[in-house]
Amino acid sequence: MAFATEPKNPVYAWAVHHHPEHGRTVLLIRDQDTSDLHHEWMYGHSGFLYRHGGYWWDGTAWHRPSQVVDRAFERYDARPVQDAITVTAADLLSHPGTPDNARVAKISAFTASKEPLPNWRDHLALWAERRLHDSKPLDQCVVDLQAPELEPAHFVDRAGLAKIAGVAPDDLPHPERGRRDLPGPQTETPNGPRWSEPVARDWAEQHRSAHGPQALLASTTAFGTDQPCGLVADHNHLTEIIRHSLEDSRSGKRRLGLTKASLEETAATLAWWPAVALTEGPNSLIPVSALRTTLIEAVIGGLAQDVENAREWGKGEVSLGDIRTDVVKLLDWYIQREPGHTPGLLGEICLTARLRLALPPEKVGRLLRQSLHLDSELDGKTIDALLDLALPPSAKSAGDS
């Protein structure tokens, strides 16, 4: 690949990608987009040809826009387009355009149109007419894709996107200020962007993974606010300790002038900040970040022992034993207090097991589910719902739930 700012019109840049089988792709792009395209081509694992708001082709198959993160592989999960048909220049020119209606622009005076060219097929015909004699045949020049999901009649608007995601339309990112947090639209209309249903479902899946664990493991505090269930449990526990301490001293209770109701309120108030201080903030009483690292190493240590046992016993396939009960209990404790960090934690466990021990993420995901079912304080339905949200796509299997 190569990139170069156009010296005669530095607002734009040339981007060139060479594929050993499919040849050269040459794009004229805005110079400010160079770094993003370089990253996509070099590190994005998302092909080299992009259409319809991020649909991409890797030389073999078309995929939907990259949205769902797979932390076990540190990349987006590739989602193939169902019943996709690759459209070539030969396909489009089977109904010839009129080259005389097109023109070759001079780069020094070029300005990109804000709207699609109405006679684009004529420009394609002029391009085909001016190609060198040794260029690839037109039936090998990929231009576009067609797929049932890209029929405009099946697209959804903001209300449809919100419905698929299970949120109120007003809770979606702002259509202007939050545009980067929305999926790239497949088309723009006078009434706003439109998305294909599979793209909307992928966005909803990633949105639930990012926000769902926090909502799933939320409880209501004595003050009527929603907080992680582990924090609420800690607060309730400390409230009881303080309340009993106040009740144990009748003289203290009389001295403070506390009724039963005010005693409860005072105990809850006094207990709140100690409960928060256990796990919240950089100076928390329990070093949560260090605990996270220790948990990952504890799980990986158990897996490594299983791998070593399989090697010593000459087994072709590694059998994974249940994660130790004490490790699961600590994992359970962490998840209930940091539910929003659960996808990152489980993703790093699956990633580390894959890189260090060559264990498939699906196998590790199944073990995590099984071990939590055995020793977690959470009920089975909540465990399954949490792992369906938090495990990387490659760590899930159809028989998990």
Phi, psi and omega per residue, in radians:
M1 nan 2.714 3.133
A2 -2.637 2.605 3.137
F3 -2.367 2.494 3.104
A4 -2.680 2.267 3.021
T5 -1.179 2.369 3.128
E6 -1.287 2.008 -3.043
P7 -1.131 -0.494 -3.111
K8 -1.485 -0.188 -3.139
N9 -2.717 1.314 -2.946
P10 -1.162 -0.023 3.013
V11 -1.190 -0.391 -3.058
Y12 -2.027 2.843 3.114
A13 -2.485 2.726 3.058
W14 -1.721 2.385 3.074
A15 -2.190 2.222 -3.088
V16 -2.182 2.243 3.093
H17 -2.153 2.304 3.105
H18 -1.964 2.229 3.078
H19 -1.932 2.330 -3.061
P20 -1.035 -0.488 -3.134
E21 -1.782 -0.726 -2.995
H22 -1.711 -0.019 3.016
G23 1.442 -2.658 -2.985
R24 -1.610 2.458 2.907
T25 -2.017 2.143 -3.136
V26 -2.062 2.141 -3.109
L27 -2.152 2.470 2.924
L28 -1.783 2.067 -3.050
I29 -2.238 2.930 3.004
R30 -1.212 2.393 -3.073
D31 -1.011 -0.567 -3.119
Q32 -1.209 -0.257 3.141
D33 -1.648 0.016 -3.050
T34 -1.044 -0.839 -3.062
S35 -1.132 -0.654 3.132
D36 -1.135 -0.772 -3.134
L37 -1.184 -0.675 3.088
H38 -1.027 -0.760 3.138
H39 -1.113 -0.739 -3.134
E40 -1.098 -0.824 -3.112
W41 -1.176 -0.655 -3.046
M42 -1.468 -0.740 -2.973
Y43 -2.171 -0.142 -2.940
G44 -1.347 -0.277 -3.072
H45 0.894 0.634 -3.088
S46 -2.314 0.775 3.018
G47 1.179 -2.812 -3.080
F48 -2.444 -0.089 3.120
L49 -2.165 2.251 -3.000
Y50 -2.181 2.392 3.142
R51 -2.520 2.781 2.965
H52 0.899 0.916 3.049
G53 1.261 0.540 3.031
G54 2.002 -0.061 2.985
Y55 -1.047 2.364 -3.014
W56 -2.320 2.674 -3.105
W57 -2.135 2.318 -3.111
D58 -1.895 0.251 -3.098
G59 1.675 -0.183 -3.132
T60 -2.175 -0.821 -3.045
A61 -2.561 2.752 3.054
W62 -1.592 2.486 -3.137
H63 -2.292 2.737 3.081
R64 -1.299 2.866 3.130
P65 -0.938 2.492 -3.104
S66 -1.276 1.992 -3.112
Q67 -2.371 -0.664 -3.031
V68 -1.571 2.050 -3.072
V69 -1.359 2.330 2.999
D70 -1.969 1.691 -3.060
R71 -1.203 -0.343 3.123
A72 -1.208 -0.337 3.106
F73 -2.120 0.039 3.140
E74 0.958 0.781 3.092
R75 -2.783 3.084 3.086
Y76 -1.399 2.601 3.104
D77 -1.331 2.193 -3.132
A78 -1.362 2.149 -3.098
R79 -2.007 1.804 -3.104
P80 -1.098 2.571 3.089
V81 -1.454 2.235 -3.110
Q82 -1.306 2.320 3.072
D83 0.999 0.674 3.130
A84 -1.332 2.458 3.067
I85 -2.089 2.182 3.110
T86 -1.387 2.258 -3.119
V87 -1.829 2.193 -3.134
T88 -1.802 2.987 3.077
A89 -1.074 -0.625 3.114
A90 -1.101 -0.686 3.110
D91 -1.059 -0.804 -3.083
L92 -1.226 -0.573 -3.103
L93 -1.571 0.103 3.020
S94 -1.118 -0.428 2.929
H95 -1.944 1.593 -2.909
P96 -1.002 2.521 2.972
G97 -1.483 -3.043 -3.133
T98 -2.037 1.757 -3.078
P99 -1.008 -0.540 -3.100
D100 -1.157 -0.309 3.115
N101 -1.507 -0.033 -3.140
A102 -1.947 3.017 3.122
R103 -2.613 2.778 3.038
V104 -1.669 2.085 -3.095
A105 -1.437 2.645 3.015
K106 -1.546 2.295 -3.035
I107 -1.130 -0.541 -3.076
S108 -1.129 -0.501 -3.119
A109 -1.929 0.197 -3.012
F110 -1.298 2.422 2.986
T111 -2.383 2.221 -3.094
A112 -1.172 2.403 3.081
S113 -1.268 2.479 3.100
K114 -1.365 -0.351 -3.139
E115 -2.003 2.696 3.067
P116 -1.036 2.500 3.117
L117 -1.162 2.231 -3.114
P118 -1.170 -0.471 -3.120
N119 -1.976 0.763 -3.071
W120 -1.047 -0.631 -3.129
R121 -1.086 -0.561 3.076
D122 -1.150 -0.685 3.090
H123 -1.155 -0.658 3.081
L124 -1.097 -0.698 3.131
A125 -1.138 -0.689 3.096
L126 -1.151 -0.712 3.074
W127 -1.036 -0.792 -3.129
A128 -1.114 -0.617 -3.112
E129 -1.203 -0.542 -3.032
R130 -1.707 0.073 -3.103
R131 -1.209 2.692 3.097
L132 -1.224 2.719 -3.033
H133 -1.150 -0.441 -3.109
D134 -1.701 0.262 3.108
S135 -1.230 2.837 3.120
K136 -1.089 2.587 3.087
P137 -1.032 2.633 -3.091
L138 -1.070 -0.504 3.139
D139 -1.356 0.013 3.024
Q140 -1.941 0.068 3.138
C141 -1.714 1.799 -3.038
V142 -1.368 2.283 -3.088
V143 -2.018 -0.702 -2.946
D144 -2.777 -3.107 2.980
L145 -2.352 2.736 2.986
Q146 -2.165 2.487 3.118
A147 -2.787 2.602 3.129
P148 -0.938 -0.653 -3.077
E149 -1.223 -0.239 3.141
L150 -1.695 0.177 3.011
E151 -1.246 2.135 -3.086
P152 -0.937 -0.492 -3.125
A153 -1.128 -0.366 -3.112
H154 -1.683 -0.028 -3.114
F155 -1.229 2.741 3.112
V156 -2.070 2.665 3.084
D157 -1.692 -2.927 -3.127
R158 -1.035 -0.686 3.134
A159 -1.121 -0.703 3.113
G160 -1.182 -0.671 3.090
L161 -1.090 -0.759 3.136
A162 -1.110 -0.703 -3.136
K163 -1.111 -0.765 3.129
I164 -1.115 -0.654 -3.130
A165 -1.396 -0.216 -3.134
G166 1.279 0.562 3.107
V167 -2.224 2.844 3.070
A168 -1.260 2.513 3.134
P169 -0.917 -0.638 -3.131
D170 -1.210 -0.289 3.137
D171 -1.551 -0.106 3.040
L172 -1.206 2.711 3.040
P173 -0.946 2.590 -3.110
H174 -1.000 2.382 -3.073
P175 -1.047 -0.401 3.113
E176 -1.902 -1.058 -3.072
R177 -1.176 -0.507 -3.117
G178 -1.839 0.407 -3.041
R179 -1.032 -0.625 -3.121
R180 -1.182 -0.322 3.140
D181 -1.603 -0.015 3.075
L182 -1.779 2.726 3.066
P183 -1.157 2.643 3.062
G184 -1.102 2.282 -3.078
P185 -1.263 2.634 3.060
Q186 -1.394 -0.404 3.038
T187 -2.784 2.744 3.046
E188 -1.906 2.417 3.094
T189 -2.191 2.894 3.070
P190 -0.995 -0.396 -3.136
N191 -1.717 0.215 3.092
G192 2.010 3.130 -3.093
P193 -1.232 2.733 3.077
R194 -2.315 2.493 -3.106
W195 -2.179 2.616 2.982
S196 -1.220 2.651 -3.111
E197 -1.071 -0.748 3.104
P198 -1.087 -0.635 3.083
V199 -1.130 -0.732 3.104
A200 -1.092 -0.700 3.141
R201 -1.169 -0.695 3.104
D202 -1.108 -0.756 3.118
W203 -1.082 -0.742 3.136
A204 -1.096 -0.675 3.119
E205 -1.088 -0.788 3.134
Q206 -1.203 -0.646 3.108
H207 -1.099 -0.746 3.120
R208 -1.174 -0.645 3.116
S209 -1.112 -0.652 -3.107
A210 -1.339 -0.628 -3.008
H211 -1.982 -0.317 -3.039
G212 -1.156 -0.784 -3.129
P213 -1.008 -0.674 3.140
Q214 -1.102 -0.733 -3.138
A215 -1.266 -0.678 -3.104
L216 -1.114 -0.702 -3.060
L217 -1.798 0.567 3.081
A218 -1.643 2.527 3.034
S219 -2.288 2.906 -3.114
T220 -1.721 2.265 3.138
T221 -1.349 3.023 3.076
A222 -1.117 -0.267 -3.125
F223 -1.717 0.068 3.079
G224 1.475 0.243 3.116
T225 -1.842 2.710 3.110
D226 -1.563 2.263 3.122
Q227 -2.496 2.853 3.070
P228 -0.924 2.442 -3.046
C229 -1.052 -0.528 3.105
G230 -1.185 -0.690 3.084
L231 -1.138 -0.719 3.110
V232 -1.107 -0.706 3.109
A233 -1.114 -0.740 3.105
D234 -1.090 -0.750 -3.135
H235 -1.107 -0.785 3.141
N236 -1.089 -0.697 3.138
H237 -1.110 -0.822 3.135
L238 -1.175 -0.596 3.089
T239 -1.063 -0.751 3.118
E240 -1.098 -0.751 3.138
I241 -1.056 -0.822 -3.115
I242 -1.180 -0.706 3.138
R243 -1.080 -0.797 3.117
H244 -1.092 -0.663 3.130
S245 -1.103 -0.711 3.119
L246 -1.217 -0.662 -3.115
E247 -1.221 -0.502 -3.080
D248 -1.162 -0.353 -3.139
S249 -1.941 1.690 -3.140
R250 -1.074 -0.667 3.136
S251 -1.145 -0.686 3.108
G252 -1.098 -0.707 3.133
K253 -1.112 -0.742 3.127
R254 -1.180 -0.650 -3.105
R255 -1.144 -0.644 3.122
L256 -1.404 -0.230 -3.129
G257 1.143 0.706 -3.029
L258 -1.656 2.267 2.907
T259 -1.460 3.034 3.129
K260 -1.059 -0.749 -3.124
A261 -1.150 -0.770 -3.124
S262 -1.224 -0.491 3.070
L263 -1.105 -0.801 3.110
E264 -1.056 -0.798 -3.104
E265 -1.130 -0.737 3.139
T266 -1.127 -0.756 -3.141
A267 -1.097 -0.734 3.141
A268 -1.123 -0.718 -3.134
T269 -1.154 -0.791 -3.140
L270 -1.140 -0.503 -3.063
A271 -1.453 -0.313 -2.953
W272 -1.105 -0.979 -3.055
W273 -1.174 -0.620 2.988
P274 -1.049 -0.659 3.106
A275 -1.128 -0.768 3.122
V276 -1.111 -0.708 -3.067
A277 -1.160 -0.314 3.121
L278 -1.046 -0.760 -2.975
T279 -2.258 -0.232 -3.017
E280 -1.671 2.483 3.026
G281 1.528 2.858 -3.099
P282 -1.164 -0.379 -3.131
N283 -1.908 0.544 -3.126
S284 -1.065 2.633 -3.115
L285 -1.087 -0.620 3.057
I286 -1.803 2.116 -3.104
P287 -1.268 1.544 -2.990
V288 -1.085 -0.684 3.140
S289 -1.112 -0.744 3.101
A290 -1.160 -0.626 3.098
L291 -1.106 -0.709 3.122
R292 -1.040 -0.831 3.131
T293 -1.067 -0.729 -3.134
T294 -1.127 -0.694 3.107
L295 -1.070 -0.795 -3.139
I296 -1.048 -0.811 -3.124
E297 -1.154 -0.586 3.117
A298 -1.162 -0.768 3.125
V299 -1.147 -0.800 -3.123
I300 -1.114 -0.632 3.104
G301 -1.059 -0.734 3.094
G302 -1.146 -0.701 3.107
L303 -1.140 -0.704 3.135
A304 -1.074 -0.644 3.105
Q305 -1.131 -0.684 3.097
D306 -1.123 -0.703 3.118
V307 -1.132 -0.753 3.139
E308 -1.120 -0.715 3.107
N309 -1.070 -0.739 3.131
A310 -1.092 -0.648 3.137
R311 -1.196 -0.771 -3.115
E312 -1.144 -0.624 -3.096
W313 -1.572 0.042 3.085
G314 1.230 0.464 3.114
K315 -1.407 2.411 3.110
G316 -1.295 -0.546 -3.114
E317 -2.113 2.433 -3.116
V318 -1.395 2.250 3.022
S319 -1.729 2.145 -3.096
L320 -1.638 2.139 3.057
G321 -1.418 2.822 3.138
D322 -1.015 2.522 3.045
I323 -1.119 2.451 -3.070
R324 -0.973 2.503 -3.055
T325 -0.994 -0.773 -3.118
D326 -1.110 -0.628 3.116
V327 -1.186 -0.728 3.122
V328 -1.114 -0.727 -3.137
K329 -1.086 -0.682 3.108
L330 -1.236 -0.673 3.052
L331 -1.062 -0.752 3.108
D332 -1.074 -0.769 3.125
W333 -1.049 -0.785 -3.124
Y334 -1.119 -0.821 -3.086
I335 -1.055 -0.685 -3.103
Q336 -1.242 -0.353 3.135
R337 -1.796 -0.343 3.112
E338 -2.285 0.987 -3.057
P339 -1.072 -0.561 3.140
G340 -1.174 -0.359 3.138
H341 -1.661 0.024 -3.091
T342 -1.080 -0.787 3.111
P343 -1.013 -0.689 3.122
G344 -1.161 -0.712 -3.140
L345 -1.127 -0.902 -3.115
L346 -1.157 -0.628 3.103
G347 -1.104 -0.705 -3.141
E348 -1.217 -0.597 3.063
I349 -1.083 -0.816 -3.132
C350 -1.149 -0.701 3.119
L351 -1.110 -0.840 -3.102
T352 -1.128 -0.691 3.106
A353 -1.124 -0.628 3.124
R354 -1.231 -0.783 -3.062
L355 -1.312 -0.737 -3.081
R356 -1.436 -0.661 -2.940
L357 -2.068 -0.010 3.141
A358 1.027 0.588 3.110
L359 -1.616 2.309 3.133
P360 -1.113 2.392 3.128
P361 -0.972 -0.628 -3.132
E362 -1.085 -0.667 3.137
K363 -1.189 -0.702 3.113
V364 -1.198 -0.701 3.101
G365 -1.067 -0.699 3.119
R366 -1.132 -0.671 3.120
L367 -1.163 -0.736 3.114
L368 -1.049 -0.760 3.131
R369 -1.107 -0.816 -3.119
Q370 -1.081 -0.757 -3.086
S371 -1.216 -0.682 3.098
L372 -1.161 -0.653 3.081
H373 -1.073 -0.581 -3.113
L374 -1.324 -0.718 -2.908
D375 -2.222 0.005 -3.142
S376 -1.357 2.655 3.015
E377 -1.313 -0.345 -3.133
L378 -1.277 2.641 3.117
D379 -1.334 2.827 -3.039
G380 -1.026 -0.695 -3.128
K381 -1.117 -0.721 3.134
T382 -1.188 -0.688 3.105
I383 -1.048 -0.826 -3.134
D384 -1.110 -0.743 3.122
A385 -1.095 -0.729 -3.135
L386 -1.120 -0.829 -3.093
L387 -1.227 -0.542 3.044
D388 -1.103 -0.531 3.108
L389 -1.451 -0.693 -2.865
A390 -1.751 -0.413 -3.139
L391 -1.256 2.570 3.038
P392 -1.075 2.657 3.128
P393 -0.925 -0.677 -3.099
S394 -1.282 -0.205 3.136
A395 -1.694 0.046 3.127
K396 -1.800 2.625 3.039
S397 -2.354 2.777 -3.038
A398 -1.065 -0.507 -3.085
G399 -1.591 0.141 -3.064
D400 -1.228 -0.814 -2.973
S401 -1.410 nan nan
